[in-house]
């Protein structure tokens, strides 16, 4: 399910998937560690460091979906 610009569905403890079509960037899963009014901190399964994603950053948000 694409987020379509709405971020109210993103909750701490939820899971997201990132898929921009590039190798290594297809179905990359992450757990949402925290959410604030401007963005979210996530931990991707294949990364050691956390990532902060700003909700207005289209290069991220256009490729994020909620994961089951």
SULLIN-V646651 format. One record per pair of residues at least 12 apart in sequence whose C-alpha atoms are under 10 Angstrom apart, sorted by the first residue. I is the first residue (numbers start at 0). J is the second residue. If there is no record, write none. Layout:
# SULLIN-V646651
{{I | J} {I | J}}
This chain:
# SULLIN-V646651
{{0 | 16} {0 | 63} {0 | 64} {0 | 65} {0 | 66} {0 | 67} {1 | 16} {1 | 60} {1 | 61} {1 | 62} {1 | 63} {1 | 64} {1 | 65} {1 | 66} {2 | 60} {2 | 61} {2 | 62} {2 | 63} {2 | 64} {2 | 65} {3 | 60} {3 | 61} {3 | 62} {3 | 63} {3 | 64} {4 | 54} {4 | 55} {4 | 57} {4 | 60} {4 | 61} {5 | 54} {5 | 60} {6 | 34} {6 | 36} {6 | 37} {6 | 38} {6 | 39} {6 | 54} {6 | 55} {6 | 60} {7 | 34} {7 | 36} {8 | 65} {9 | 31} {9 | 33} {9 | 34} {9 | 38} {9 | 39} {9 | 64} {9 | 65} {10 | 30} {10 | 31} {10 | 32} {10 | 33} {10 | 34} {10 | 35} {10 | 39} {11 | 30} {11 | 31} {11 | 32} {11 | 33} {11 | 34} {11 | 35} {11 | 39} {11 | 40} {11 | 41} {12 | 29} {12 | 30} {12 | 31} {12 | 32} {12 | 33} {12 | 34} {12 | 41} {13 | 29} {13 | 30} {13 | 31} {13 | 32} {13 | 33} {13 | 41} {13 | 65} {13 | 66} {13 | 67} {14 | 28} {14 | 29} {14 | 30} {14 | 31} {14 | 32} {14 | 41} {14 | 42} {14 | 43} {14 | 64} {14 | 65} {14 | 66} {14 | 67} {15 | 27} {15 | 28} {15 | 29} {15 | 30} {15 | 31} {15 | 41} {15 | 42} {15 | 43} {15 | 63} {15 | 64} {15 | 65} {15 | 66} {15 | 67} {16 | 28} {16 | 29} {16 | 30} {16 | 43} {16 | 62} {16 | 63} {16 | 64} {16 | 65} {16 | 66} {16 | 67} {17 | 29} {17 | 43} {17 | 59} {17 | 60} {17 | 61} {17 | 62} {17 | 63} {17 | 64} {17 | 65} {17 | 66} {18 | 59} {18 | 61} {18 | 62} {18 | 63} {18 | 64} {19 | 58} {19 | 59} {19 | 61} {19 | 62} {19 | 63} {20 | 62} {23 | 45} {24 | 62} {25 | 62} {26 | 62} {26 | 63} {26 | 64} {26 | 66} {27 | 43} {27 | 44} {27 | 45} {27 | 46} {27 | 63} {27 | 66} {28 | 41} {28 | 42} {28 | 43} {28 | 44} {28 | 45} {28 | 63} {28 | 64} {28 | 65} {28 | 66} {29 | 41} {29 | 42} {29 | 43} {29 | 44} {29 | 45} {29 | 46} {29 | 49} {29 | 50} {29 | 65} {29 | 66} {30 | 42} {30 | 43} {30 | 44} {30 | 49} {30 | 66} {31 | 43} {31 | 49} {31 | 50} {31 | 51} {32 | 49} {32 | 50} {32 | 51} {33 | 51} {34 | 51} {34 | 52} {34 | 53} {35 | 53} {35 | 54} {36 | 53} {36 | 54} {37 | 51} {37 | 52} {37 | 53} {37 | 54} {37 | 55} {38 | 51} {38 | 52} {38 | 53} {38 | 54} {38 | 55} {38 | 56} {39 | 51} {39 | 52} {39 | 53} {39 | 54} {40 | 52} {40 | 53}}
